[in-house]
Amino acid sequence: MVGMTTQSDATKVAGLRQRTITAIPSDGGERADEDDRTMRHFTIHHHGVRIPVSRGGRGRPLVLCPGLNSTEADLHKLTALLRRDHDVVTFDLRGHGLASAADRYSFDAFLGDLVAVLAELDLPTAPVFVGYSLGADLAVHYAAEFPDAVAELVLIDGANPLPEPFITEADLAEFRAMADDLATRQEAELAKGTAHQVLLTAQNILDLNLEIDVVRSAILDQYRRIDHPIRMIMSTSIAGDSTEGRAPRHNQLWRGGIERLVRERPHVLTHWLDTDHRLVFTHAPEIAEIIRSAHHPAGKPTC
């Protein structure tokens, strides 16, 4: 296991908000996207990293944070659905999509990107904060440090307080191979220079997955500092539906982490979708409906 110190000191995170942040239009201001809604696109420059931000829609403010190896463009379907009822802000983390590469990829660095984006926004009220995968973990840490800046959390297949590490020594070879394969496929996308590209290397991806294990081992402490409503939207088969190999252990561990969270924080509502970790791509309408129904009496969690 790779052990790295995570950012839990309020003064460290608060310091991020005091750093110099410059926002400039990325394309000359406003333009209409394909569903004919006016969108605003701008760029934040944060410690040498260029972070593209998009905002559009109408209704209650909502911030959508992508995860590791996912980009703002990847989440387009979910974003378009959410814009029907929300003023949605989305962005790319460093090394993802249209954001620039960086010399450091770590949980703290991604959290710094998030803090920079939120510090630049001028929202009329505290937003609903939706995070996917790593984005969910970032959302929990942000809400714990800045409770007045968040109205509620919707966490999609992440921020899971696992009772034991997801990646063990026995898993390392398999996860290294998965990281190599992912990086190879991303190289092909990178050559196209698209908004879906990811600039991280296979080693970056593996190291971050190991670090996320460490972050999640202590994330219950962050949850204890949050009094806002929290909804979890989780996959039943994060590791796939195979009954062989390590998939059954990983799937059981994933559910066990959420059961641990609900015992500790009974107010957390959980929705399980019968799918894998790609749920934001395969089940975007269901996820959007869960988020929408949270503000209506008919919305109920499923177990």
Secondary structure as a PSIPRED ss2 file (coil, helix, strand):
# PSIPRED VFORMAT (PSIPRED V4.0)

   1 M C   1.000  0.000  0.000
   2 V C   1.000  0.000  0.000
   3 G C   1.000  0.000  0.000
   4 M C   1.000  0.000  0.000
   5 T C   1.000  0.000  0.000
   6 T C   1.000  0.000  0.000
   7 Q C   1.000  0.000  0.000
   8 S C   1.000  0.000  0.000
   9 D C   1.000  0.000  0.000
  10 A H   0.000  1.000  0.000
  11 T H   0.000  1.000  0.000
  12 K H   0.000  1.000  0.000
  13 V H   0.000  1.000  0.000
  14 A H   0.000  1.000  0.000
  15 G H   0.000  1.000  0.000
  16 L H   0.000  1.000  0.000
  17 R H   0.000  1.000  0.000
  18 Q C   1.000  0.000  0.000
  19 R C   1.000  0.000  0.000
  20 T C   1.000  0.000  0.000
  21 I E   0.000  0.000  1.000
  22 T E   0.000  0.000  1.000
  23 A E   0.000  0.000  1.000
  24 I E   0.000  0.000  1.000
  25 P E   0.000  0.000  1.000
  26 S E   0.000  0.000  1.000
  27 D E   0.000  0.000  1.000
  28 G E   0.000  0.000  1.000
  29 G E   0.000  0.000  1.000
  30 E E   0.000  0.000  1.000
  31 R E   0.000  0.000  1.000
  32 A E   0.000  0.000  1.000
  33 D C   1.000  0.000  0.000
  34 E C   1.000  0.000  0.000
  35 D C   1.000  0.000  0.000
  36 D C   1.000  0.000  0.000
  37 R C   1.000  0.000  0.000
  38 T E   0.000  0.000  1.000
  39 M E   0.000  0.000  1.000
  40 R E   0.000  0.000  1.000
  41 H E   0.000  0.000  1.000
  42 F E   0.000  0.000  1.000
  43 T E   0.000  0.000  1.000
  44 I E   0.000  0.000  1.000
  45 H E   0.000  0.000  1.000
  46 H E   0.000  0.000  1.000
  47 H C   1.000  0.000  0.000
  48 G C   1.000  0.000  0.000
  49 V E   0.000  0.000  1.000
  50 R E   0.000  0.000  1.000
  51 I E   0.000  0.000  1.000
  52 P E   0.000  0.000  1.000
  53 V E   0.000  0.000  1.000
  54 S E   0.000  0.000  1.000
  55 R E   0.000  0.000  1.000
  56 G E   0.000  0.000  1.000
  57 G E   0.000  0.000  1.000
  58 R C   1.000  0.000  0.000
  59 G C   1.000  0.000  0.000
  60 R E   0.000  0.000  1.000
  61 P E   0.000  0.000  1.000
  62 L E   0.000  0.000  1.000
  63 V E   0.000  0.000  1.000
  64 L E   0.000  0.000  1.000
  65 C E   0.000  0.000  1.000
  66 P C   1.000  0.000  0.000
  67 G C   1.000  0.000  0.000
  68 L C   1.000  0.000  0.000
  69 N C   1.000  0.000  0.000
  70 S C   1.000  0.000  0.000
  71 T C   1.000  0.000  0.000
  72 E C   1.000  0.000  0.000
  73 A C   1.000  0.000  0.000
  74 D C   1.000  0.000  0.000
  75 L C   1.000  0.000  0.000
  76 H H   0.000  1.000  0.000
  77 K H   0.000  1.000  0.000
  78 L H   0.000  1.000  0.000
  79 T H   0.000  1.000  0.000
  80 A H   0.000  1.000  0.000
  81 L H   0.000  1.000  0.000
  82 L H   0.000  1.000  0.000
  83 R C   1.000  0.000  0.000
  84 R C   1.000  0.000  0.000
  85 D C   1.000  0.000  0.000
  86 H E   0.000  0.000  1.000
  87 D E   0.000  0.000  1.000
  88 V E   0.000  0.000  1.000
  89 V E   0.000  0.000  1.000
  90 T E   0.000  0.000  1.000
  91 F E   0.000  0.000  1.000
  92 D C   1.000  0.000  0.000
  93 L C   1.000  0.000  0.000
  94 R C   1.000  0.000  0.000
  95 G C   1.000  0.000  0.000
  96 H E   0.000  0.000  1.000
  97 G C   1.000  0.000  0.000
  98 L C   1.000  0.000  0.000
  99 A C   1.000  0.000  0.000
 100 S C   1.000  0.000  0.000
 101 A C   1.000  0.000  0.000
 102 A C   1.000  0.000  0.000
 103 D C   1.000  0.000  0.000
 104 R C   1.000  0.000  0.000
 105 Y C   1.000  0.000  0.000
 106 S C   1.000  0.000  0.000
 107 F H   0.000  1.000  0.000
 108 D H   0.000  1.000  0.000
 109 A H   0.000  1.000  0.000
 110 F H   0.000  1.000  0.000
 111 L H   0.000  1.000  0.000
 112 G H   0.000  1.000  0.000
 113 D H   0.000  1.000  0.000
 114 L H   0.000  1.000  0.000
 115 V H   0.000  1.000  0.000
 116 A H   0.000  1.000  0.000
 117 V H   0.000  1.000  0.000
 118 L H   0.000  1.000  0.000
 119 A H   0.000  1.000  0.000
 120 E H   0.000  1.000  0.000
 121 L C   1.000  0.000  0.000
 122 D C   1.000  0.000  0.000
 123 L C   1.000  0.000  0.000
 124 P C   1.000  0.000  0.000
 125 T C   1.000  0.000  0.000
 126 A C   1.000  0.000  0.000
 127 P C   1.000  0.000  0.000
 128 V E   0.000  0.000  1.000
 129 F E   0.000  0.000  1.000
 130 V E   0.000  0.000  1.000
 131 G E   0.000  0.000  1.000
 132 Y E   0.000  0.000  1.000
 133 S C   1.000  0.000  0.000
 134 L H   0.000  1.000  0.000
 135 G H   0.000  1.000  0.000
 136 A H   0.000  1.000  0.000
 137 D H   0.000  1.000  0.000
 138 L H   0.000  1.000  0.000
 139 A H   0.000  1.000  0.000
 140 V H   0.000  1.000  0.000
 141 H H   0.000  1.000  0.000
 142 Y H   0.000  1.000  0.000
 143 A H   0.000  1.000  0.000
 144 A H   0.000  1.000  0.000
 145 E H   0.000  1.000  0.000
 146 F C   1.000  0.000  0.000
 147 P H   0.000  1.000  0.000
 148 D H   0.000  1.000  0.000
 149 A H   0.000  1.000  0.000
 150 V C   1.000  0.000  0.000
 151 A C   1.000  0.000  0.000
 152 E E   0.000  0.000  1.000
 153 L E   0.000  0.000  1.000
 154 V E   0.000  0.000  1.000
 155 L E   0.000  0.000  1.000
 156 I E   0.000  0.000  1.000
 157 D C   1.000  0.000  0.000
 158 G C   1.000  0.000  0.000
 159 A C   1.000  0.000  0.000
 160 N C   1.000  0.000  0.000
 161 P C   1.000  0.000  0.000
 162 L C   1.000  0.000  0.000
 163 P C   1.000  0.000  0.000
 164 E C   1.000  0.000  0.000
 165 P C   1.000  0.000  0.000
 166 F C   1.000  0.000  0.000
 167 I C   1.000  0.000  0.000
 168 T C   1.000  0.000  0.000
 169 E H   0.000  1.000  0.000
 170 A H   0.000  1.000  0.000
 171 D H   0.000  1.000  0.000
 172 L H   0.000  1.000  0.000
 173 A H   0.000  1.000  0.000
 174 E H   0.000  1.000  0.000
 175 F H   0.000  1.000  0.000
 176 R H   0.000  1.000  0.000
 177 A H   0.000  1.000  0.000
 178 M H   0.000  1.000  0.000
 179 A H   0.000  1.000  0.000
 180 D H   0.000  1.000  0.000
 181 D H   0.000  1.000  0.000
 182 L H   0.000  1.000  0.000
 183 A H   0.000  1.000  0.000
 184 T H   0.000  1.000  0.000
 185 R H   0.000  1.000  0.000
 186 Q H   0.000  1.000  0.000
 187 E H   0.000  1.000  0.000
 188 A H   0.000  1.000  0.000
 189 E H   0.000  1.000  0.000
 190 L H   0.000  1.000  0.000
 191 A H   0.000  1.000  0.000
 192 K H   0.000  1.000  0.000
 193 G C   1.000  0.000  0.000
 194 T C   1.000  0.000  0.000
 195 A C   1.000  0.000  0.000
 196 H C   1.000  0.000  0.000
 197 Q C   1.000  0.000  0.000
 198 V E   0.000  0.000  1.000
 199 L C   1.000  0.000  0.000
 200 L C   1.000  0.000  0.000
 201 T C   1.000  0.000  0.000
 202 A H   0.000  1.000  0.000
 203 Q H   0.000  1.000  0.000
 204 N H   0.000  1.000  0.000
 205 I H   0.000  1.000  0.000
 206 L H   0.000  1.000  0.000
 207 D H   0.000  1.000  0.000
 208 L H   0.000  1.000  0.000
 209 N H   0.000  1.000  0.000
 210 L H   0.000  1.000  0.000
 211 E H   0.000  1.000  0.000
 212 I H   0.000  1.000  0.000
 213 D H   0.000  1.000  0.000
 214 V H   0.000  1.000  0.000
 215 V H   0.000  1.000  0.000
 216 R H   0.000  1.000  0.000
 217 S H   0.000  1.000  0.000
 218 A C   1.000  0.000  0.000
 219 I H   0.000  1.000  0.000
 220 L H   0.000  1.000  0.000
 221 D H   0.000  1.000  0.000
 222 Q H   0.000  1.000  0.000
 223 Y H   0.000  1.000  0.000
 224 R C   1.000  0.000  0.000
 225 R C   1.000  0.000  0.000
 226 I C   1.000  0.000  0.000
 227 D C   1.000  0.000  0.000
 228 H C   1.000  0.000  0.000
 229 P C   1.000  0.000  0.000
 230 I E   0.000  0.000  1.000
 231 R E   0.000  0.000  1.000
 232 M E   0.000  0.000  1.000
 233 I E   0.000  0.000  1.000
 234 M E   0.000  0.000  1.000
 235 S E   0.000  0.000  1.000
 236 T C   1.000  0.000  0.000
 237 S C   1.000  0.000  0.000
 238 I C   1.000  0.000  0.000
 239 A C   1.000  0.000  0.000
 240 G C   1.000  0.000  0.000
 241 D C   1.000  0.000  0.000
 242 S C   1.000  0.000  0.000
 243 T C   1.000  0.000  0.000
 244 E C   1.000  0.000  0.000
 245 G C   1.000  0.000  0.000
 246 R C   1.000  0.000  0.000
 247 A H   0.000  1.000  0.000
 248 P H   0.000  1.000  0.000
 249 R H   0.000  1.000  0.000
 250 H H   0.000  1.000  0.000
 251 N H   0.000  1.000  0.000
 252 Q H   0.000  1.000  0.000
 253 L H   0.000  1.000  0.000
 254 W H   0.000  1.000  0.000
 255 R H   0.000  1.000  0.000
 256 G H   0.000  1.000  0.000
 257 G H   0.000  1.000  0.000
 258 I H   0.000  1.000  0.000
 259 E H   0.000  1.000  0.000
 260 R H   0.000  1.000  0.000
 261 L H   0.000  1.000  0.000
 262 V H   0.000  1.000  0.000
 263 R H   0.000  1.000  0.000
 264 E H   0.000  1.000  0.000
 265 R C   1.000  0.000  0.000
 266 P C   1.000  0.000  0.000
 267 H C   1.000  0.000  0.000
 268 V C   1.000  0.000  0.000
 269 L E   0.000  0.000  1.000
 270 T E   0.000  0.000  1.000
 271 H E   0.000  0.000  1.000
 272 W E   0.000  0.000  1.000
 273 L E   0.000  0.000  1.000
 274 D C   1.000  0.000  0.000
 275 T C   1.000  0.000  0.000
 276 D C   1.000  0.000  0.000
 277 H C   1.000  0.000  0.000
 278 R C   1.000  0.000  0.000
 279 L H   0.000  1.000  0.000
 280 V H   0.000  1.000  0.000
 281 F H   0.000  1.000  0.000
 282 T H   0.000  1.000  0.000
 283 H C   1.000  0.000  0.000
 284 A H   0.000  1.000  0.000
 285 P H   0.000  1.000  0.000
 286 E H   0.000  1.000  0.000
 287 I H   0.000  1.000  0.000
 288 A H   0.000  1.000  0.000
 289 E H   0.000  1.000  0.000
 290 I H   0.000  1.000  0.000
 291 I H   0.000  1.000  0.000
 292 R H   0.000  1.000  0.000
 293 S H   0.000  1.000  0.000
 294 A C   1.000  0.000  0.000
 295 H C   1.000  0.000  0.000
 296 H C   1.000  0.000  0.000
 297 P C   1.000  0.000  0.000
 298 A C   1.000  0.000  0.000
 299 G C   1.000  0.000  0.000
 300 K C   1.000  0.000  0.000
 301 P C   1.000  0.000  0.000
 302 T C   1.000  0.000  0.000
 303 C C   1.000  0.000  0.000
